[in-house]
Amino acid sequence: MPRYTVHVRGEWLAVPCRDAQLTVGWLGREAIRRYVKNKPDNGGFASVDDVRFLVRRCKGLGLLDHEDPLQVALEDNEFVEVVIEGDAMSPDFIPSQPEGVYLYSKYREPEKYIALDGDSLTTEDLVNLGKGHYKIKLTPTAEKKVQKSREVIDSIIKEKTVVYGITTGFGKFARTIIPVNKLEELQVNLVRSHSSGVGKPLIPERCRMLLALRINVLAKGYSGISLETLKQVIEVFNASCLPYVPEKGTVGASGDLAPLSHLALGLIGEGKMWSPKSGWADAKYVLEAHGLKPVVLKPKEGLALINGTQMITSLGCEAVERASAIARQADIVAALTLEVLKGTTKAFDTDIHAVRPHRGQVEVAFRFRSLLDSDHHPSEIAESHRFCDRVQDAYTLRCCPQVHGVVNDTIAFVKNIITTELNSATDNPMVFASRGETISGGNFHGEYPAKALDYLAIGVHELAAISERRIERLCNPSLSELPAFLVAEGGLNSGFMIAHCTAAALVSENKALCHPSSVDSLSTSAATEDHVSMGGWAARKALRVIEHVEQVLAIELLAACQGIEFLRPLRTTTPLEKVYDLVRSVVRPWIKDRFMAPDIEAAHRLLLEQKVWEVAAPYIEKYRMEHIPESRPVSPTAFSLEFLHKNFIKIPESGDL
């Protein structure tokens, strides 16, 4: 018998349908009837028959015709929403459309798998899992480790040994012994009580990353979860059923308890859950719609699901990858600005950087040489001022290798810590199957990723700080020799005047966000957990800082391309012309003032999707091949030829240069 899950005024109702010939209108009316059935005031309706309403799918929000038969309009167990005429929807939370749901508007179930073993996950892997590119499976070795770990837990329960979190309470209640017949209830109570987060839910990408990372840590075999339960969790991930996880509530020790508890709450069929098929609904209905059953927690398994640094680390993973992407593209944007401002390439000479050989600095200088005027890529703009009387450029141009360089080195340092954390066991207690015992420790403390992500925010921010100053030079006619604010008929038109203000505002906001959250600590759990990392905020604000950096560089990219318009018919180098062409494929030149925000967003999207890097990278690598051993790729921001070929980036032939 077909059944439909219907959302009415914040409540989810299961409505069975004995006759498939019944209509969408009948379904809506029956859902409202069930909704008002137990309401003391009849739901505020004089008569259910007089209620006017619309019915729409939760997935895609498509409106349904009341007269269509259910068997034609809907699939069995599909999720729909009844919108009663006159009701106002909350501006803060729309059940069928969480923030970021657009990410899944073209969701396709992945066919490829990543095999997790708890030891070899990379930041790139986790970001791709978040994007829904892969499903998950365990390696045979991981399955054996998980099984052996669980045998230790089963032995503890059988022998009635007193072990923290298995046969005792938690935190301040560590000395409270729990009866054997209450051990499963203990785990459910733990998950429910610790689900105390607030704020907006994680967007689908970030929730997938969080769930995938917790699976990877469980696959290490030190958590004591059963293989049966872990495979259930993997099935939930592979179906893209994502629990409602508020972004705020973790202090980063003992692990990310609140967000991971919300994650576990959905797995046991409680709270809210989202999937591309259902939108938001009660977790038990979403799981059932995908043919899945809620997890039934065994002793230790609630603790195994919620104890760790995976919220900090998964968000940190995204931060590192986005920082890497914007750092390498910042070099390209700055090089284009230098061309427009008629700067010199002398400051990027190999010998200057050889005597101060920081890896990031050397690499950035190399990229500038590969993009700017040379025998490989002659520039008509550079030739036009070859014999000018300017001796040297402002620091914002001349010192890019030194400023951008340390950002590259900072990212490399942080990526190393985050990668280690991705593949670390962070439970308490730890289950050591080889020793047949559990040991209480402090691997759940988030100080490592917290400190690293505070450092990342401070480092990456400088890309925006120096970019904003270059935007000022582009817009200021006394510094650029270009029209004021990069627009004709100044006065009538304001050009980039307020775009520069936006950049300045973002840089100023970043200065506050760069204050390290990990310098703070508040004692919690009745002084049992008396030092914490505050790593959740470190991760969230690092992402905000990086987003602001991307937006500032998007404004600089637009301003530099607009500056090119006033230097025509002169042309810059081939790779920089390719960048200009890319921008002009989505944003036309400014002839007069127009609505600018969409153009900034379009440029930001180019940077997010790494399109600017893709068009310039082949020329950088071609130059590298011809100047070995002058330079070498620097991880994580320099791409090797192997990477370029793997990602189908064509290396130009010499005739193309």
Secondary structure by P-SEA (a helix, b strand, c coil): cbbbbbbcccbbbbbbbccccccaaaaaaaaaaaaaccccccccccccccccbbbbbcccbbbbbcccccccccccbbbbbbbccccccccccccccccccccccccccccbbbbbccccccaaaaaaaaaccbbbbbcaaaaaaaaaaaaaaaaaaaaccccccccccccccccccccccaaaaaaaaaaaaacccccccccaaaaaaaaaaaaaaaacccccccaaaaaaaaaaaaaccccccccccccccccccaaaaaaaaaaacccbbbccccccccaaaaaaaacccccccccaaaaaacccaaaaaaaaaaaaaaaaaaaaaaaaaaaaaaaaaccccccccaaaaaaaccaaaaaaaaaaaaccccccbbbcccccccccccccccccccaaaaaaaaaaaaaaaaaaaaaaaaaccccccccccccccccccccccaaaaaaaaaaaaaaaaaaaaaaaaaaaaaaccccccccccccccccccccaaaaaaaaaaaaaaaaaaacccccbbbbccccccccccaaaaaaaaaaaaaaaaaaaaaaaaaaaaaaaaaaccccccaaaaaaaaaaaacccccccccccaaaaaaaaaaaaaaaaaaacaaaaaaaaaaccccccccccccccaaaaaaacccccccccc
